[in-house]
Amino acid sequence: MSKESVGFVGVGLMGHGMAKNILKAGHPLHVIAHRNREPVKDLVAGGAIEAASLAELAAACDIIHICAPGSAQVEAIIAAMLPSLRNGTVVIDCSTSDPTSTARLAETLEGKGCFMADAPLGGTPVQAEAGELATMVGASDEVFSRVRPVIECWAGAMVHMGPSGTGHKMKLLNNFLSLGYGALYAEALALSRKVGLSVAQFDSVIRGSRMDCGFYQTFMGYAVEGNVEAHKFTLTNAYKDMRYLASMADAAGVSNPIGAAVKNSYAEATNMGGSGPEDYVPHLVDFIAKANGLEPRKDDA
């Protein structure tokens, strides 16, 4: 039995490894270039077919992955593909998106005889290349059964959360926790330095204690060691995700005061100049330090 044809929009840091593993599993793969052509060239060399347009990709595929910065981009991509989608096509949004937008897109796709699934990602580009990402999937039981063999090409851990949109809801909750840790760490380090305790002293107590965790270790890879790429997730994306969390809380009628405080930490950092493509979440320590009259961490011996 022939395998379903898969399309991939967004073969960047995460998408390249995911697409490569889909191709290795024997699925016909169609990709499209954006700004950086190198990942597309690599995939084409491995047997993928490059589409000249989103419409061309849509017409050729049964299951289409999207890895984009956020809901605005996902909405634009689906709008461009919609007239050309085959009946029964499944669109899988692997972005961290706003669930209210996901619900609207699901209705739009259903009107076309197609389906929406969300499979936001957990992990790193290295894990993407190894096919060992984690994902939380929102899809009907029938759609999940259909897409599961494709997702298993790139995911080492997968949880079916429920219908379309539930994956994005869980991803925002996950990011609320991790980004909340980041905001707490940055503020705690600024206060520590203000009262005469160095970053190294702070870390010597927390590391290895009950307050330690994997996120703490990657975050502190910058604060302690100066590794600027310890956690390659941008402050801009962090701010975006916290805005999406606020939107979800508003839609649910839930008071979200801690979420608002966390969002404001990342808003402050991006507004202070941390809005570039290499301004990552651990760099928040520098912006919170600056807001409190301290020098960046590199000067805190």
N, C-alpha and C positions, 0 to 999 in steps of 0.2 A: 504494500500500500504506500503510495507516494506521500511525502510529508508536506504539510501546508507551507505555502509560500509566506515568508516573513519580511516585513518592511521595517526599517529602522531610521528614525529621524532624530538626529542628535548624537552622532558618534564622537563625542568628546572624551573627557577624562574618564568617565564611567561608561559611556555608551560604546566606546571602541572595544573594550574587553568583553562586554555583554554580547555585542554583535559578532565578535570573533568566535565566541563559544557557540552561538546559534549556528554559525556557518560550519564549525567543526562537527556539529551534531548531524549534519547532512540536510539541513533545511535550505531550500533556495532562498537567498537573501538579497534584498534590494535596499540600497542605501542612497542617501543624498548628501551633498556637501553643503556646508554653510560658509564659514570664513576660512577655517583651517582644512586644507585638502589632504594633508598627510595621512590622517586616519582612514579616509576614504580610499586613497591610493593603496594603502596596506591591505584593506579588506577586498578591494577589487583584485589585487594580486593573488589573494587567497580563494577567489572564485565568486565574489559578490558581484552584483550588477548595479552599476550606478544609474540612478534615475536623473533625468534632466529637469524634472519638476515634481512638486508634490502631487500634482494630478496624475502624472505618469506612474509614480510610486503607488498611489492609491489604487489605480486600475489593475496593478499587477499582483496585489498581495491579499492574503486571507487574514493575516494577523499583523498589526502594525504597532510597533513600540514608539513612544515619544519620550525623549529625555530632554527637557527644556528647563530654563531658569524658573518659570512659574506659570500661573494660570493664564496670564495675558498672552504669552507666547503659545501655550497649548491651544487656546481658543483660536488664535490666528491660523495655526497649522491645520486644525481640524476644519476650519472654514474653507481653507484652500483645497483640502482633500475631498470635502463632502460631496460635490457633484460627481466625482469619479469613483467613489467607493463601490465595491462590489456588494451585492446583497449578502448579508450574513457576516460581513467583516467585523472583526473584533479590534478595537483600538485600546491599547494598554498604555495608560499614562504612568510612567515611572518617575515623573517629577514629584516634588513636594508641592502640592497644589491646594487651592482653597476648595474645601468640600462643597461649598455652595455653588461654585463654578462647575465642579465635577457633576453635580446633580443636573444642572442645566444642559451640559454637554451630553449626558446620558439620554435625556429626553430628546434632544436633537437627533442623536444617532439612531435611537429607536424609531423615530419617524422616518428614517431612511432604510429601515430594515436591518440596522447594524447594532452593535453592542459596545458598551463601555466597560472597561475594567481598570482598576487602579492598582499599581504595584510599586509604591515608593520604595526607595532603596535604603539599606543600612550597610555600611562598609566603606572601603577605600578603593581607589583605582587599582591597587595591587590585587585586592580580592576580586575585583571585576575581571581582571585578566585571568585569574585562576578559576573563575566560575564559582566563587565562594561568597557571593553577596548574600545578605539577608533581605527578605521582603515580606510585607504584610499586604495581602491581596483582598481587594474589594471586588466582588463579582457574584452573579447568581451561581447556584450550584452547577447548572449546565455549562455556563461559560467558563467557570473555574476548571471543570473537568477537561474542557477543550484546550485551554491555554496552559494548563499545568505542565505538560511535557515540554513546552517551549520555555517556560520560565525555569524549569529544572536545568536547562542548559547553562544558565548563568547564576542560579541561586543555590547556595548550599543549605539555606534554612528558609522555609516558607510557612507562613501561617495564613489560612483563609479566615479573614475576619468576619465576612458576611457579604451583603449585597454591595453593589457599586457605591463608592464613596467612603466605605468604612476603613479601607486601607489608608486613605488620605487623612481621615480623622485620627487614626492611631498614630500615624507618622507625626502629626502635629503635636500630639500629646508626648510622644517620645522626644521630639525636639524641644518642647517646653522644658522637660526635665534637663536635658543636656545643656541647652543654652542658659537655663537658670543656674546650673552649676557654674558655667563660665562667668556669669554676672556676679555670682557670689564670690568666686575665687578672686576676680579682679578687684572687687571692693575690699575684700578681706586683706589682700596684699597691699593695697594702698594704705589702709588703716594700720596694718602691721608696720609698714615703713615709717608712717607718721609718728608712731609711738616708740620708735627706736629698735624695732626688730627687723632684721634683714630677710629677704626672700629665702635665702638658704636656711636661716633659723626656722622660719615658718614651715618650710618643706621638711625639715628634719623631724618635726613632730607629726605632721599630717601623713607623710608617706609611710606606708606600712601599718597605719592605724585603721580603726574601723571607719574613718572618714575618707580613706583612700579608695580609688576606683579606677577603671581603665580610662575614663574621660579625664580624671584629674591628672593622670600620668601624661597623656598626650598634651593637655593644656599646659602643664608645667614644663613640658619639653622646651617651650619657648621661654617661659618666665625664669626658669632656672638655668637652662643650658644655652639659650639663645638660638635654638633651632627654629628658624622662621617658617619652616614647612612641616612642623610637628603635627598640625591638624589643618589640612588644606580645605577649609570651608570658610567662605568669605563672610565678613561682617555684614555686607549688603544682603546676602542670602539669609543670614541669621535675622536681620531686621525684617525682611520680607516674611519669613516663617512666623515670626511673632505677630505680625499684622494679620496673617491668616488665622492664627490662633484666636486673636481678638475678634475677628469676624465670626469664627465658629462659636465662640462664647456668646456673642451678641445674638446670633441666630437661635441659640439654645436658651437664652434668657438667664445666663449664669454670670454671677459676679466673678470677675477675674482680676482682682487687684494685684496679686503677685505677678501675673502675666503682664500686666500693664507696666509694672516696675522694671521687669526684665526687658520688655520691648524698649522702654525709654533708655536703658543702658546702651543698647545697640544703636538706637536712633542718635544718641549723643555722639557715639564713636563715628558713625558715618557722617554726621554733620560737622565733625571736627577734622574731616579729611580722610577717614578710613573707608572710603568708598571704592577703592581700586580693586583690580582683579587679584592682587597679591596681598590684600589686607585681610588676614585670616582671624578667626575667632580668638585664638590665644593672644593676639595683638591688642585685644581689649584692655589688657593690663596697662599698656602705655597710655591709652586715652583716658582711662579712669585716673591714672597717676597724674597726668597733665592737668586734668580738671581739679585736682587737689594740690596743685603747686609742686608736684614732684617731677624729677627727671625720668626719662624712659628706663626700663629695666637694665639695659646694657651698662648704664652708669651706676647701677646699684650693686657694688661689689660685695 
